[in-house]
Amino acid sequence: LFILPNHPIIKSGLYKVTKHPNYFLNIIPELIGVLLIPYAYFPFVRIKQEEKLMNI
């Protein structure tokens, strides 16, 4: 890591919220993914039940 001499530090916009926007933009998809894991369980169970019924 390095910082260029006389490099301005931006403190407006998204930089007010976070030091590096990439951190912020990576957190949102990860949180969405974590929230979808429990939701994905129910369709998975239903699919398994339907497949079991179709095999009879």
C-alpha positions as CSV (number, residue, x, y, z in Angstrom):
1,L,0.0,0.0,0.0
2,F,1.1,3.5,-0.7
3,I,-0.1,7.1,-0.7
4,L,1.1,9.4,-3.4
5,P,2.6,12.7,-2.2
6,N,0.1,15.6,-2.2
7,H,-2.7,13.2,-2.8
8,P,-6.0,14.9,-1.7
9,I,-8.2,13.0,0.8
10,I,-11.8,13.0,-0.3
11,K,-14.3,13.5,2.5
12,S,-17.5,14.1,0.6
13,G,-20.2,11.9,-0.9
14,L,-19.9,8.2,-0.1
15,Y,-16.5,8.9,1.5
16,K,-18.4,10.6,4.4
17,V,-20.0,7.2,5.3
18,T,-17.0,4.9,4.7
19,K,-13.3,5.3,4.2
20,H,-13.4,3.1,1.0
21,P,-16.6,2.7,-1.1
22,N,-15.6,-0.8,-2.1
23,Y,-16.0,-1.9,1.5
24,F,-19.5,-0.4,1.6
25,L,-20.4,-1.8,-1.8
26,N,-19.3,-5.3,-0.8
27,I,-21.2,-5.4,2.4
28,I,-24.6,-4.9,0.8
29,P,-24.5,-8.0,-1.5
30,E,-23.1,-10.0,1.4
31,L,-26.0,-9.0,3.7
32,I,-28.5,-9.8,0.9
33,G,-26.9,-13.2,0.5
34,V,-27.1,-13.9,4.2
35,L,-30.8,-12.9,4.3
36,L,-31.6,-15.1,1.3
37,I,-30.1,-18.3,2.8
38,P,-33.0,-18.8,5.2
39,Y,-35.5,-17.9,2.5
40,A,-33.9,-20.5,0.1
41,Y,-34.5,-23.3,2.7
42,F,-38.3,-23.3,2.3
43,P,-38.4,-23.6,-1.5
44,F,-35.7,-26.4,-1.2
45,V,-37.9,-28.3,1.3
46,R,-41.0,-27.8,-1.0
47,I,-39.1,-29.0,-4.1
48,K,-38.0,-32.1,-2.2
49,Q,-41.6,-32.8,-1.0
50,E,-42.9,-32.4,-4.6
51,E,-40.3,-34.7,-6.0
52,K,-41.1,-37.3,-3.4
53,L,-44.8,-37.1,-4.3
54,M,-44.1,-37.4,-8.1
55,N,-42.0,-40.6,-7.6
56,I,-45.1,-42.4,-6.1
